[in-house]
Amino acid sequence: MLAAAEATMDQAANDDAERARNRAQLYAPPKGQRRRRTRDGERDRPTGDGMKMRDAQQLMAQLAAQDAHLAGGRSG
């Protein structure tokens, strides 16, 4: 959807500078948005996939435990 909006704005632009301004405005974060910090000081900002590092580590530990449980005594 953003690509279609960007293409429409590019077609309406008169020059490269206007295209750059339009692109900056299109992809800018919403006005008034501020990043908050959690109580423990960690930024309330997810990593690229939307997960905090500690959540990803907890998930990996859970998966490793489940894998060990399901594998039982079998060896690869």
MMTF fields as JSON, N, C-alpha, C and O atoms, coordinates in Angstrom:
{
  "mmtfVersion": "1.0.0",
  "mmtfProducer": "UNKNOWN",
  "numBonds": 303,
  "numAtoms": 304,
  "numGroups": 76,
  "numChains": 1,
  "numModels": 1,
  "chainsPerModel": [1],
  "groupsPerChain": [76],
  "chainIdList": ["A"],
  "bondAtomList": [4, 2, 8, 6, 12, 10, 16, 14, 20, 18, 24, 22, 28, 26, 32, 30, 36, 34, 40, 38, 44, 42, 48, 46, 52, 50, 56, 54, 60, 58, 64, 62, 68, 66, 72, 70, 76, 74, 80, 78, 84, 82, 88, 86, 92, 90, 96, 94, 100, 98, 104, 102, 108, 106, 112, 110, 116, 114, 120, 118, 124, 122, 128, 126, 132, 130, 136, 134, 140, 138, 144, 142, 148, 146, 152, 150, 156, 154, 160, 158, 164, 162, 168, 166, 172, 170, 176, 174, 180, 178, 184, 182, 188, 186, 192, 190, 196, 194, 200, 198, 204, 202, 208, 206, 212, 210, 216, 214, 220, 218, 224, 222, 228, 226, 232, 230, 236, 234, 240, 238, 244, 242, 248, 246, 252, 250, 256, 254, 260, 258, 264, 262, 268, 266, 272, 270, 276, 274, 280, 278, 284, 282, 288, 286, 292, 290, 296, 294, 300, 298],
  "bondOrderList": [1, 1, 1, 1, 1, 1, 1, 1, 1, 1, 1, 1, 1, 1, 1, 1, 1, 1, 1, 1, 1, 1, 1, 1, 1, 1, 1, 1, 1, 1, 1, 1, 1, 1, 1, 1, 1, 1, 1, 1, 1, 1, 1, 1, 1, 1, 1, 1, 1, 1, 1, 1, 1, 1, 1, 1, 1, 1, 1, 1, 1, 1, 1, 1, 1, 1, 1, 1, 1, 1, 1, 1, 1, 1, 1],
  "groupList": [{"groupName": "MET", "atomNameList": ["N", "CA", "C", "O"], "elementList": ["N", "C", "C", "O"], "formalChargeList": [0, 0, 0, 0], "bondAtomList": [1, 0, 2, 1, 3, 2], "bondOrderList": [1, 1, 2], "singleLetterCode": "M", "chemCompType": "L-PEPTIDE LINKING"}, {"groupName": "LEU", "atomNameList": ["N", "CA", "C", "O"], "elementList": ["N", "C", "C", "O"], "formalChargeList": [0, 0, 0, 0], "bondAtomList": [1, 0, 2, 1, 3, 2], "bondOrderList": [1, 1, 2], "singleLetterCode": "L", "chemCompType": "L-PEPTIDE LINKING"}, {"groupName": "ALA", "atomNameList": ["N", "CA", "C", "O"], "elementList": ["N", "C", "C", "O"], "formalChargeList": [0, 0, 0, 0], "bondAtomList": [1, 0, 2, 1, 3, 2], "bondOrderList": [1, 1, 2], "singleLetterCode": "A", "chemCompType": "L-PEPTIDE LINKING"}, {"groupName": "GLU", "atomNameList": ["N", "CA", "C", "O"], "elementList": ["N", "C", "C", "O"], "formalChargeList": [0, 0, 0, 0], "bondAtomList": [1, 0, 2, 1, 3, 2], "bondOrderList": [1, 1, 2], "singleLetterCode": "E", "chemCompType": "L-PEPTIDE LINKING"}, {"groupName": "THR", "atomNameList": ["N", "CA", "C", "O"], "elementList": ["N", "C", "C", "O"], "formalChargeList": [0, 0, 0, 0], "bondAtomList": [1, 0, 2, 1, 3, 2], "bondOrderList": [1, 1, 2], "singleLetterCode": "T", "chemCompType": "L-PEPTIDE LINKING"}, {"groupName": "ASP", "atomNameList": ["N", "CA", "C", "O"], "elementList": ["N", "C", "C", "O"], "formalChargeList": [0, 0, 0, 0], "bondAtomList": [1, 0, 2, 1, 3, 2], "bondOrderList": [1, 1, 2], "singleLetterCode": "D", "chemCompType": "L-PEPTIDE LINKING"}, {"groupName": "GLN", "atomNameList": ["N", "CA", "C", "O"], "elementList": ["N", "C", "C", "O"], "formalChargeList": [0, 0, 0, 0], "bondAtomList": [1, 0, 2, 1, 3, 2], "bondOrderList": [1, 1, 2], "singleLetterCode": "Q", "chemCompType": "L-PEPTIDE LINKING"}, {"groupName": "ASN", "atomNameList": ["N", "CA", "C", "O"], "elementList": ["N", "C", "C", "O"], "formalChargeList": [0, 0, 0, 0], "bondAtomList": [1, 0, 2, 1, 3, 2], "bondOrderList": [1, 1, 2], "singleLetterCode": "N", "chemCompType": "L-PEPTIDE LINKING"}, {"groupName": "ARG", "atomNameList": ["N", "CA", "C", "O"], "elementList": ["N", "C", "C", "O"], "formalChargeList": [0, 0, 0, 0], "bondAtomList": [1, 0, 2, 1, 3, 2], "bondOrderList": [1, 1, 2], "singleLetterCode": "R", "chemCompType": "L-PEPTIDE LINKING"}, {"groupName": "TYR", "atomNameList": ["N", "CA", "C", "O"], "elementList": ["N", "C", "C", "O"], "formalChargeList": [0, 0, 0, 0], "bondAtomList": [1, 0, 2, 1, 3, 2], "bondOrderList": [1, 1, 2], "singleLetterCode": "Y", "chemCompType": "L-PEPTIDE LINKING"}, {"groupName": "PRO", "atomNameList": ["N", "CA", "C", "O"], "elementList": ["N", "C", "C", "O"], "formalChargeList": [0, 0, 0, 0], "bondAtomList": [1, 0, 2, 1, 3, 2], "bondOrderList": [1, 1, 2], "singleLetterCode": "P", "chemCompType": "L-PEPTIDE LINKING"}, {"groupName": "LYS", "atomNameList": ["N", "CA", "C", "O"], "elementList": ["N", "C", "C", "O"], "formalChargeList": [0, 0, 0, 0], "bondAtomList": [1, 0, 2, 1, 3, 2], "bondOrderList": [1, 1, 2], "singleLetterCode": "K", "chemCompType": "L-PEPTIDE LINKING"}, {"groupName": "GLY", "atomNameList": ["N", "CA", "C", "O"], "elementList": ["N", "C", "C", "O"], "formalChargeList": [0, 0, 0, 0], "bondAtomList": [1, 0, 2, 1, 3, 2], "bondOrderList": [1, 1, 2], "singleLetterCode": "G", "chemCompType": "PEPTIDE LINKING"}, {"groupName": "HIS", "atomNameList": ["N", "CA", "C", "O"], "elementList": ["N", "C", "C", "O"], "formalChargeList": [0, 0, 0, 0], "bondAtomList": [1, 0, 2, 1, 3, 2], "bondOrderList": [1, 1, 2], "singleLetterCode": "H", "chemCompType": "L-PEPTIDE LINKING"}, {"groupName": "SER", "atomNameList": ["N", "CA", "C", "O"], "elementList": ["N", "C", "C", "O"], "formalChargeList": [0, 0, 0, 0], "bondAtomList": [1, 0, 2, 1, 3, 2], "bondOrderList": [1, 1, 2], "singleLetterCode": "S", "chemCompType": "L-PEPTIDE LINKING"}],
  "groupTypeList": [0, 1, 2, 2, 2, 3, 2, 4, 0, 5, 6, 2, 2, 7, 5, 5, 2, 3, 8, 2, 8, 7, 8, 2, 6, 1, 9, 2, 10, 10, 11, 12, 6, 8, 8, 8, 8, 4, 8, 5, 12, 3, 8, 5, 8, 10, 4, 12, 5, 12, 0, 11, 0, 8, 5, 2, 6, 6, 1, 0, 2, 6, 1, 2, 2, 6, 5, 2, 13, 1, 2, 12, 12, 8, 14, 12],
  "groupIdList": [1, 2, 3, 4, 5, 6, 7, 8, 9, 10, 11, 12, 13, 14, 15, 16, 17, 18, 19, 20, 21, 22, 23, 24, 25, 26, 27, 28, 29, 30, 31, 32, 33, 34, 35, 36, 37, 38, 39, 40, 41, 42, 43, 44, 45, 46, 47, 48, 49, 50, 51, 52, 53, 54, 55, 56, 57, 58, 59, 60, 61, 62, 63, 64, 65, 66, 67, 68, 69, 70, 71, 72, 73, 74, 75, 76],
  "secStructList": [7, 2, 2, 2, 2, 2, 2, 2, 2, 2, 2, 2, 7, 1, 1, 2, 2, 2, 2, 2, 2, 2, 2, 2, 2, 2, 2, 1, 7, 7, 6, 6, 7, 7, 7, 7, 5, 7, 6, 6, 1, 7, 5, 1, 7, 7, 7, 6, 6, 1, 7, 7, 2, 2, 2, 2, 2, 2, 2, 2, 2, 2, 2, 2, 2, 2, 2, 2, 2, 2, 2, 6, 6, 7, 7, 7],
  "xCoordList": [0.815, 0.0, 0.864, 0.549, 1.958, 2.871, 3.52, 3.754, 3.813, 4.441, 3.509, 3.964, 2.227, 1.267, 1.169, 1.11, 1.151, 1.105, 2.37, 2.315, 3.507, 4.777, 4.811, 5.275, 4.331, 4.315, 3.418, 3.778, 2.259, 1.342, 1.963, 1.861, 2.608, 3.254, 4.428, 4.659, 5.168, 6.294, 5.815, 6.455, 4.696, 4.168, 3.72, 3.835, 3.211, 2.72, 3.842, 3.649, 5.007, 6.12, 6.72, 6.753, 7.192, 7.777, 9.261, 9.767, 9.972, 11.415, 11.875, 11.087, 13.173, 13.726, 13.648, 13.423, 13.83, 13.77, 12.373, 12.228, 11.36, 9.992, 9.709, 9.0, 10.253, 10.097, 10.737, 10.169, 11.923, 12.615, 11.819, 11.711, 11.262, 10.443, 9.197, 8.824, 8.564, 7.368, 7.694, 6.947, 8.807, 9.217, 9.524, 9.147, 10.213, 10.53, 9.256, 9.154, 8.299, 7.04, 6.241, 5.622, 6.258, 5.506, 6.031, 5.245, 7.346, 7.95, 8.322, 8.903, 8.002, 8.319, 7.428, 6.288, 7.954, 7.108, 5.979, 6.111, 4.883, 3.761, 4.187, 5.033, 3.595, 3.921, 3.436, 2.37, 4.214, 3.848, 4.22, 4.03, 4.74, 5.124, 6.471, 7.439, 6.521, 7.771, 8.054, 7.139, 9.32, 9.702, 9.709, 10.255, 9.095, 9.045, 10.05, 10.486, 10.403, 11.275, 10.443, 9.507, 10.802, 10.11, 10.696, 11.66, 10.114, 10.59, 12.04, 12.779, 12.445, 13.815, 14.812, 15.984, 14.366, 15.279, 15.452, 16.023, 14.971, 15.11, 14.134, 13.001, 14.579, 13.68, 12.506, 12.648, 11.358, 10.148, 10.07, 9.102, 11.098, 11.183, 11.552, 12.586, 10.748, 11.068, 12.233, 12.573, 12.838, 13.87, 13.192, 11.979, 13.939, 13.393, 12.193, 11.326, 12.119, 10.994, 9.865, 8.894, 9.969, 8.894, 9.018, 8.072, 10.165, 10.377, 11.537, 12.537, 11.398, 12.529, 13.533, 13.172, 14.782, 15.841, 15.574, 15.739, 15.167, 14.95, 13.788, 13.812, 12.767, 11.652, 12.107, 11.68, 12.975, 13.501, 14.35, 14.279, 15.151, 15.981, 15.125, 15.431, 14.057, 13.154, 12.487, 12.35, 12.081, 11.457, 12.435, 12.062, 13.686, 14.694, 14.929, 15.095, 14.946, 15.132, 13.948, 14.136, 12.734, 11.551, 11.588, 11.27, 11.975, 12.045, 13.119, 12.923, 14.249, 15.311, 14.85, 15.135, 14.137, 13.629, 12.597, 12.604, 11.717, 10.712, 11.368, 10.954, 12.376, 13.09, 13.768, 13.718, 14.403, 15.064, 14.041, 14.296, 12.89, 11.841, 11.3, 11.114, 11.05, 10.499, 11.516, 11.153, 12.785, 13.829, 14.026, 14.415, 13.761, 13.892, 15.299, 16.269, 15.414, 16.721, 17.322, 18.42, 16.591, 17.107, 18.315, 18.416, 19.22, 20.362, 20.372, 19.958, 20.854, 20.809, 21.844, 21.934],
  "yCoordList": [-1.178, 0.0, 1.247, 2.223, 1.222, 2.364, 2.536, 3.662, 1.436, 1.524, 2.219, 3.011, 1.933, 2.583, 4.069, 4.891, 4.414, 5.828, 6.54, 7.664, 5.881, 6.479, 6.686, 7.726, 5.725, 5.846, 6.993, 7.753, 7.125, 8.215, 9.563, 10.505, 9.654, 10.91, 11.229, 12.394, 10.217, 10.436, 10.975, 11.846, 10.459, 10.925, 12.38, 13.118, 12.789, 14.158, 15.155, 16.36, 14.666, 15.557, 16.203, 15.608, 17.437, 18.191, 17.93, 18.02, 17.606, 17.387, 16.39, 15.935, 16.06, 15.075, 15.545, 14.738, 16.841, 17.363, 17.168, 16.796, 17.418, 17.227, 15.746, 15.402, 14.877, 13.433, 13.021, 12.231, 13.564, 13.237, 13.732, 13.021, 14.936, 15.467, 14.61, 14.302, 14.233, 13.387, 12.047, 11.566, 11.445, 10.154, 10.27, 9.4, 11.355, 11.561, 11.724, 11.198, 12.444, 12.651, 11.349, 11.065, 10.572, 9.32, 8.312, 7.626, 8.219, 7.21, 7.74, 7.004, 8.99, 9.567, 8.932, 8.56, 8.808, 8.279, 9.263, 10.455, 8.787, 9.674, 10.793, 10.596, 11.964, 13.102, 12.817, 12.23, 13.23, 13.043, 11.682, 11.435, 10.804, 9.48, 9.574, 10.094, 9.07, 9.061, 7.649, 6.877, 7.324, 5.997, 6.032, 6.946, 5.023, 4.936, 3.911, 3.036, 4.033, 3.047, 2.247, 2.764, 0.983, 0.137, 0.401, 1.154, -0.218, 0.006, -0.41, 0.224, -1.48, -1.956, -1.195, -1.566, -0.146, 0.694, 0.283, 1.033, -0.894, -1.345, -0.568, -0.302, -0.217, 0.501, -0.391, -1.595, 0.232, -0.493, -0.517, -0.042, -1.074, -1.121, -2.533, -3.049, -3.152, -4.514, -4.552, -3.547, -5.725, -5.914, -5.982, -5.791, -6.247, -6.236, -7.132, -6.812, -8.253, -9.164, -8.921, -9.677, -7.897, -7.567, -8.197, -8.144, -8.793, -9.432, -8.777, -8.408, -8.636, -8.158, -9.292, -10.465, -8.941, -9.939, -10.94, -12.143, -10.473, -11.411, -12.354, -13.513, -11.866, -12.734, -13.808, -14.959, -13.424, -14.391, -15.442, -16.624, -15.022, -15.963, -16.923, -18.112, -16.415, -17.283, -18.299, -19.47, -17.853, -18.753, -19.829, -20.996, -19.444, -20.429, -21.457, -22.643, -21.013, -21.941, -22.906, -24.099, -22.392, -23.252, -24.281, -25.452, -23.838, -24.757, -25.817, -26.977, -25.429, -26.396, -27.438, -28.627, -26.987, -27.92, -28.868, -30.066, -28.33, -29.166, -30.158, -31.315, -29.713, -30.584, -31.726, -32.878, -31.399, -32.432, -33.426, -34.629, -32.915, -33.784, -34.719, -35.912, -34.179, -34.987, -35.984, -37.089, -35.596, -36.492, -37.66, -38.751, -37.433, -38.496, -39.051, -38.3, -40.37, -41.011, -41.205, -41.743, -40.76, -40.957, -40.078, -38.966, -40.591, -39.776, -39.722, -40.669, -38.59, -38.359, -39.1, -39.007],
  "zCoordList": [0.0, 0.0, 0.0, -0.681, 0.765, 0.756, -0.604, -1.043, -1.275, -2.589, -3.58, -4.405, -3.507, -4.4, -4.095, -5.009, -2.811, -2.428, -2.881, -3.38, -2.704, -3.126, -4.639, -5.108, -5.398, -6.86, -7.299, -8.198, -6.674, -7.013, -6.689, -7.475, -5.528, -5.139, -6.058, -6.381, -6.479, -7.396, -8.738, -9.327, -9.216, -10.497, -10.423, -11.4, -9.269, -9.113, -8.825, -8.978, -8.41, -8.054, -9.298, -10.375, -9.123, -10.235, -10.422, -11.541, -9.333, -9.443, -8.38, -7.551, -8.421, -7.484, -6.04, -5.138, -5.81, -4.443, -3.858, -2.694, -4.662, -4.182, -3.934, -2.988, -4.768, -4.552, -3.228, -2.474, -2.953, -1.702, -0.498, 0.502, -0.578, 0.522, 0.723, 1.855, -0.368, -0.266, 0.38, 1.232, -0.026, 0.515, 2.009, 2.794, 2.4, 3.818, 4.639, 5.747, 4.1, 4.805, 4.895, 5.921, 3.83, 3.797, 4.819, 5.473, 4.96, 5.834, 7.22, 8.018, 7.519, 8.83, 9.902, 9.624, 11.138, 12.217, 12.525, 12.246, 13.09, 13.406, 14.349, 15.221, 14.164, 15.024, 16.435, 16.627, 17.413, 18.802, 19.36, 20.55, 18.537, 19.014, 19.715, 19.159, 20.931, 21.683, 22.14, 22.43, 22.201, 22.697, 24.212, 24.83, 24.792, 26.244, 26.733, 25.985, 27.979, 28.609, 29.601, 30.211, 29.746, 30.711, 32.09, 32.229, 33.104, 34.47, 34.665, 35.417, 33.984, 34.169, 33.292, 33.231, 32.62, 31.851, 30.404, 29.611, 30.049, 28.664, 27.794, 28.194, 26.625, 25.719, 25.36, 25.152, 25.297, 24.92, 23.399, 22.806, 22.783, 21.328, 20.912, 21.335, 20.11, 19.699, 18.727, 18.102, 18.608, 17.6, 16.243, 16.152, 15.201, 13.852, 13.639, 12.826, 14.352, 14.158, 15.148, 15.165, 15.963, 16.881, 18.252, 19.037, 18.563, 19.855, 20.58, 19.965, 21.888, 22.677, 22.811, 22.72, 23.026, 23.106, 24.219, 24.014, 25.387, 26.502, 26.204, 26.616, 25.491, 25.119, 24.137, 24.223, 23.208, 22.242, 22.952, 22.615, 23.93, 24.671, 25.489, 25.572, 26.092, 26.842, 25.921, 26.274, 24.756, 23.792, 23.337, 23.216, 23.085, 22.675, 23.774, 23.487, 25.033, 26.145, 26.248, 26.486, 26.068, 26.101, 24.973, 25.181, 23.788, 22.652, 22.856, 22.494, 23.432, 23.694, 24.711, 24.562, 25.744, 26.75, 26.142, 26.424, 25.313, 24.662, 23.704, 23.627, 22.985, 22.054, 22.804, 22.372, 23.93, 24.727, 25.274, 25.32, 25.686, 26.22, 25.134, 25.374, 23.954, 22.866, 22.323, 21.92, 22.312, 21.808, 22.762, 22.344, 24.03, 25.02, 25.038, 25.139, 24.939, 24.966, 23.59, 23.45, 22.568, 21.204, 20.952, 21.47, 20.154, 19.741, 18.225, 17.555, 17.682, 16.254, 15.537, 14.313]
}
